[in-house]
Amino acid sequence: MNIQIFGTKKCNDTKKAERFFKERGIKFQFIDMKEKGMSKGEFTSVAQANSGLENMINWECKD
C-alpha cells in the first residue's frame, strides 16, 4: 500500500497524520500542496476514492 499525505507543513491535521504513521512505523509520502500540488490524474484518483471534492478538503485548516 502506498500512503500519501497531501497537506501543508504548518497544518496541525497534517502533523497529526504524519505522527500517526511514524509512531506505527508505517511508511508514507508527504506532498506539500504549497510546493507541488497534485497532477490532474492524482486529483481525479483521490477525488474518486473519497467520494468527491467535498470530502477531500479540510475547511477548518487555516493554512
TASULMO-V460504 format. One record per pair of residues at least 24 apart in sequence whose C-alpha atoms are under 7 Angstrom apart, sorted by sequence separation. I is the first residue (numbers start at 1). GAP is how many residues later the second one is. D is the distance in whole Angstrom. If there is no record, write none. Layout:
# TASULMO-V460504
I_GAP_D + I_GAP_D
This chain:
# TASULMO-V460504
4_24_6 + 5_24_6 + 6_24_6 + 7_24_6 + 8_24_5 + 3_25_5 + 4_25_5 + 5_25_5 + 6_25_5 + 7_25_5 + 8_25_6 + 2_26_7 + 3_26_6 + 4_26_6 + 5_26_6 + 6_26_6 + 7_26_5 + 8_26_6 + 6_27_6 + 11_50_6 + 11_52_6 + 10_53_7
